[in-house]
Amino acid sequence: MLIIYLSPVLLQDYPSRLHPKTRTTRILATNTSAKLPESSTVKLFEKASNGTLRIALVNMDADSDRVVHLSRLGRAVRVGFERVSESVKWSNLYPKWIDEEETCRRQKCPKIPMPDFEDLGRFDVVVVGVPCRYPEEGWRRDVFRLQLHLIAANLAVSGASLEEEEEAEVKVVVVSECRAMEEIFGCDEMVGKREKDEWVYKVDLRKMRERIAMPVGSCKLALPLKRTGGKIELNPPKVGPSPTVKQREAYATVLHSSEAYVCGAIALAQSLARTGTTRDLVLLADSSISLRARRALITSGWIIRDTDRIHNPYAKKEAYNEWNYTKLRLWQLLGYHKVVFIDSDIIVLKNLDVLFGFPQISAISNNAWRFNSGMMLIKPSNCTFNMFMENIDEIVPYNGGDQGFLNEVFTWWHRWASRVNYMTNWNNMTEEMEMKNRIFRSDEVYGIHYLGLKPWLCYRDYDCNWNVKGNQIFANDVANERWWEIHDSMAPELQRFCLMDKGWKARLKKDRASAKKAQFEDKHWMIKIKDPRQHL
């Protein structure tokens, strides 16, 4: 180990354990060290330091005025590391498809080099220089940016024992024109306000240890699968000790703008109750939800929280997604430590309480580096919600909705197995459809997510997506049967919210006639409807 003494300050230089040919490599900051005679960070730590602080410097120019002044506060250690290869792209970390059943044994993520944290010991302050590529396209998904954040996060928890982490105090200073990654350094951990290019965070070591225990991308499952007695089950990893204080957690859903999903929300609550969960069930409802519907929702198990809608600035007037940013109100559920949001077009078949052991954001993959926001683990925070509102007009959602917005805010997320939130879409009739039918019939699926026309908008005889051209990729009769099993367990007064009006029944009749005229090969249009709801 090489130690370099620079007078009048003490500056230690710990090279990483690199390949012999690269051992002397130094990764220095690029355009991150402002020439400040006295930075706000120095002033923040000056009074408490007494020259005893141990400071880690990552990607910082050792000759900059900022580093010279920081070094006066104690012992500054310049942490060397090998920069991640430019051949590693975000798409390598977040592939479109992985073999989930083999993930825990074979799947590997591309290498993101890290220093040898065991040799470095414990630090009081970590300072990291992060180049800002904004407004360059894709700047949020810069692998080098992620590497720097992960190095800083690991340095913050290095050297602290599990017993010490509740009392230990470590601050991280992100030196950048860009905001730090919210997924790693949350705004509710920020100390004061941003000063020029400095963002200061007081790190909760237990929470940080939970975050960095996750894979670096979705190329590996954060929630692996295991085979038990021939069946596939979730196999949650141990990410650290349980908190000493019991923390409140909840499942939540949102209803806004109309009562079209009241039936779905009732079925969701009933399905959650059947799994034996001990968590609260919280439903955010706006003024469009009537008193009659609210009473039924409460009877089904929901705790109602009144909320106001949030307009989507990228939606057309009266479009289906005009108010779907209301989902962002979930971050205002401050009475809960963590919340698992579940869309009202999902039913839960097996207990999912294990999901509360994961950090924000955890979800299933939607397409490559994007997650599906239909079921996700979030951490309520007024600070995060206010950050959403401050940036609501600037962040352009890829799909015009809340999912697109959240995927731009939280680019580093953790992949659950698809069986947690299993979609009813398919692309290959003979193979994929057959496989999904097997899973829907088995005890291996935890939640079913109904795309296209919802089960309560169809007759129970079959999935009516079969009769709509373009919707047949969402049709699945076995999944439809599972939803109706939940429906049949509901009290009669709750089932009344799943009836259809005359207009919708006429729509179904028209769809069947169109399918017959087109002679759809699946021949569902030939099935005689027996559902008594057709007469109610």
C-alpha positions, -999 to 999 in steps of 0.1 A, spaced: 0 0 0 14 34 -10 10 64 13 20 98 1 25 126 26 19 161 14 27 190 36 10 208 53 -20 185 48 -20 147 50 -32 131 18 -33 93 15 -35 76 -19 -50 41 -19 -47 25 -54 -73 -1 -61 -63 -38 -65 -61 -36 -102 -44 -57 -128 -6 -53 -125 -5 -33 -157 -32 -8 -145 -22 -7 -108 -9 29 -111 -40 41 -130 -55 73 -115 -91 83 -124 -93 121 -119 -123 144 -122 -133 160 -155 -147 195 -152 -161 189 -117 -136 208 -95 -147 245 -93 -120 269 -82 -136 279 -49 -115 297 -23 -138 282 4 -165 258 -6 -198 255 14 -188 219 21 -157 230 39 -176 255 60 -202 228 68 -177 204 83 -151 230 96 -165 235 131 -170 198 139 -139 185 124 -111 195 148 -88 181 121 -99 146 128 -123 138 99 -114 109 76 -123 120 41 -125 98 10 -120 115 -24 -134 98 -55 -127 112 -90 -115 145 -75 -85 165 -88 -59 163 -59 -46 198 -68 -80 216 -68 -86 243 -43 -116 223 -30 -95 193 -21 -68 214 -6 -93 230 17 -111 197 25 -77 182 35 -74 208 63 -103 191 81 -85 158 86 -70 129 67 -80 129 30 -77 96 12 -77 96 -26 -95 64 -37 -82 50 -70 -103 27 -91 -105 13 -126 -130 31 -148 -158 9 -162 -152 -1 -198 -168 21 -224 -181 -11 -240 -205 -16 -211 -237 1 -220 -269 7 -200 -286 -19 -222 -260 -45 -210 -271 -38 -174 -308 -39 -183 -314 -65 -209 -348 -70 -224 -350 -106 -214 -333 -129 -189 -338 -166 -180 -353 -160 -146 -353 -196 -136 -315 -198 -141 -307 -163 -128 -297 -172 -93 -272 -198 -106 -258 -187 -139 -269 -151 -148 -241 -126 -145 -240 -88 -149 -213 -69 -168 -184 -60 -145 -184 -25 -129 -150 -23 -112 -150 -13 -75 -121 -4 -51 -111 -29 -24 -133 -14 3 -120 -37 30 -85 -21 28 -99 14 30 -116 13 63 -142 37 77 -148 73 65 -167 103 80 -170 121 47 -171 109 11 -166 134 -17 -172 122 -53 -169 142 -85 -196 132 -110 -194 147 -146 -227 161 -158 -237 153 -194 -271 171 -192 -288 180 -216 -272 152 -237 -297 125 -246 -295 95 -223 -274 114 -197 -293 97 -168 -283 63 -181 -245 69 -181 -228 38 -167 -198 58 -155 -222 80 -135 -237 49 -119 -202 36 -111 -192 68 -93 -225 68 -72 -220 31 -63 -184 37 -52 -195 66 -30 -223 46 -15 -201 16 -7 -175 39 8 -202 54 31 -210 20 46 -175 5 45 -159 -1 79 -191 3 99 -203 -28 117 -240 -37 116 -243 -28 153 -228 7 147 -249 16 116 -278 32 136 -254 56 154 -227 62 128 -229 94 109 -214 96 74 -219 124 49 -215 122 12 -208 152 -10 -217 148 -47 -198 174 -67 -218 179 -99 -239 203 -119 -265 174 -122 -286 163 -93 -274 131 -76 -292 98 -84 -324 99 -63 -323 60 -61 -290 61 -42 -289 94 -25 -325 104 -18 -334 140 -14 -348 134 21 -313 126 32 -300 159 18 -284 183 43 -296 218 36 -300 231 0 -278 226 -30 -248 250 -30 -235 257 -65 -222 223 -76 -223 206 -42 -250 182 -30 -245 171 6 -262 140 21 -264 125 55 -264 87 49 -287 63 67 -262 33 67 -289 6 72 -309 19 42 -278 24 21 -266 -11 29 -300 -24 17 -297 -5 -16 -262 -16 -25 -270 -52 -17 -290 -53 -49 -276 -63 -83 -262 -34 -103 -288 -38 -130 -317 -60 -140 -294 -85 -157 -298 -104 -125 -329 -108 -104 -330 -89 -71 -357 -114 -61 -345 -148 -73 -365 -180 -78 -359 -214 -62 -374 -248 -67 -390 -264 -36 -407 -298 -40 -408 -294 -78 -424 -259 -76 -409 -225 -82 -410 -200 -54 -395 -166 -45 -362 -168 -27 -356 -134 -11 -320 -125 -4 -309 -113 31 -299 -77 28 -292 -69 64 -307 -70 99 -343 -60 105 -349 -25 119 -350 -24 157 -383 -4 156 -414 -19 139 -422 2 108 -456 6 91 -460 -7 56 -489 -8 32 -502 -21 -1 -518 8 -20 -538 15 -51 -553 47 -67 -587 55 -82 -593 87 -100 -615 104 -126 -642 77 -128 -655 45 -111 -645 22 -139 -619 4 -117 -639 2 -85 -648 -35 -92 -611 -42 -99 -600 -25 -66 -625 -45 -46 -612 -78 -62 -576 -67 -55 -584 -61 -18 -602 -94 -15 -573 -112 -32 -548 -96 -8 -568 -105 22 -569 -142 11 -531 -143 12 -530 -135 49 -511 -103 47 -508 -82 79 -501 -49 61 -526 -21 57 -545 -17 25 -546 20 15 -566 34 -15 -562 70 -28 -595 83 -41 -604 116 -57 -639 133 -56 -651 112 -86 -655 82 -63 -691 82 -48 -700 76 -12 -717 44 -23 -685 31 -39 -664 42 -10 -685 22 14 -681 -9 -7 -643 -3 -10 -641 1 28 -661 -31 33 -637 -49 9 -607 -39 31 -594 -6 19 -585 24 41 -596 54 20 -574 85 17 -588 115 -1 -566 130 -27 -565 156 -55 -558 146 -91 -525 156 -108 -527 166 -145 -504 150 -169 -488 179 -189 -482 155 -219 -517 142 -222 -545 155 -245 -577 168 -229 -600 140 -218 -575 113 -229 -573 81 -209 -540 93 -194 -550 129 -187 -548 124 -149 -526 94 -144 -499 114 -128 -522 112 -97 -502 80 -90 -473 103 -78 -495 111 -47 -483 77 -34 -451 94 -22 -473 115 1 -483 85 22 -459 96 49 -474 74 76 -457 44 60 -421 35 58 -426 16 25 -455 11 1 -461 -16 -25 -483 0 -51 -506 -24 -71 -528 -14 -100 -565 -22 -97 -564 -45 -127 -542 -70 -108 -551 -98 -84 -527 -113 -59 -528 -151 -55 -499 -157 -30 -485 -137 -1 -462 -108 -13 -451 -94 20 -415 -103 12 -415 -74 -13 -413 -49 16 -377 -60 21 -365 -43 -11 -355 -7 -17 -370 19 -40 -376 13 -69 -382 -24 -72 -405 -38 -99 -406 -62 -128 -391 -54 -162 -414 -38 -188 -391 -36 -217 -353 -36 -215 -342 -8 -191 -378 2 -182 -398 -11 -152 -435 -17 -151 -451 7 -126 -482 -15 -122 -466 -30 -92 -436 -14 -75 -420 -8 -41 -418 29 -33 -406 49 -2 -430 78 7 -412 111 10 -426 147 8 -392 157 -5 -394 132 -34 -429 143 -42 -419 180 -43 -390 170 -66 -416 154 -89 -436 186 -90 -406 208 -96 -397 187 -127 -431 177 -139 -429 199 -170 -393 191 -179 -393 153 -177 -408 139 -210 -423 104 -204 -416 79 -231 -451 65 -231 -470 98 -222 -478 86 -187 -467 81 -151 -447 50 -160 -426 70 -185 -421 98 -160 -410 75 -132 -386 56 -155 -368 89 -162 -365 98 -125 -355 63 -112 -332 48 -138 -314 24 -114 -340 -1 -103 -342 -37 -90 -358 -65 -110 -384 -88 -94 -393 -121 -110 -421 -116 -136 -443 -141 -116 -448 -113 -91 -467 -92 -116 -474 -116 -144 -488 -100 -176 -516 -116 -197 -499 -106 -230 -483 -131 -253 -467 -132 -287 -464 -169 -296 -497 -188 -296 -482 -223 -296 -454 -219 -271 -457 -188 -249 -495 -191 -245 -492 -227 -235 -464 -219 -210 -484 -190 -195 -515 -212 -191 -495 -237 -172 -482 -210 -148 -517 -195 -144 -531 -229 -134 -502 -237 -111 -493 -224 -76 -463 -206 -90 -478 -172 -100 -481 -145 -73 -500 -118 -92 -518 -116 -125 -519 -83 -144 -548 -81 -168 -541 -61 -200 -566 -50 -226 -603 -54 -216 -606 -62 -180 -623 -94 -167 -652 -75 -151 -658 -59 -185 -662 -94 -201 -685 -122 -195 -672 -149 -173 -675 -175 -201 -643 -164 -217 -618 -135 -221 -636 -110 -245 -602 -97 -258 -605 -126 -282 -632 -108 -301 -612 -75 -306 -587 -73 -334 -554 -61 -319 -564 -72 -283 -560 -109 -289 -524 -108 -276 -540 -99 -242 -566 -127 -242 -562 -156 -218 -591 -178 -207 -572 -194 -178 -561 -161 -163 -597 -149 -168 -609 -179 -147 -585 -170 -119 -600 -136 -117 -635 -149 -115 -625 -172 -86 -618 -141 -66 -650 -125 -78 -671 -155 -66 -655 -152 -31 -668 -116 -27 -700 -108 -8 -731 -103 -31 -732 -66 -22 -697 -62 -35 -703 -82 -67 -729 -57 -77 -701 -32 -85 -690 -57 -113 -722 -55 -133 -722 -39 -168 -745 -12 -181 -766 -16 -213 -741 4 -234 -712 -19 -226 -733 -51 -231 -741 -37 -266 -704 -31 -272 -696 -68 -264 -724 -79 -286 -710 -58 -315 -675 -72 -309 -688 -108 -311 -706 -100 -343 -674 -85 -358 -654 -115 -348 -680 -138 -364 -680 -118 -396 -642 -119 -397 -642 -156 -388 -616 -153 -362 -598 -186 -360 -600 -189 -321 -638 -193 -325 -646 -177 -291 -674 -159 -309 -692 -193 -312 -693 -199 -274 -728 -195 -260 -729 -169 -232 -742 -183 -199 -730 -155 -176 -762 -143 -156 -748 -108 -157 -760 -105 -193 -795 -102 -179 -788 -80 -149 
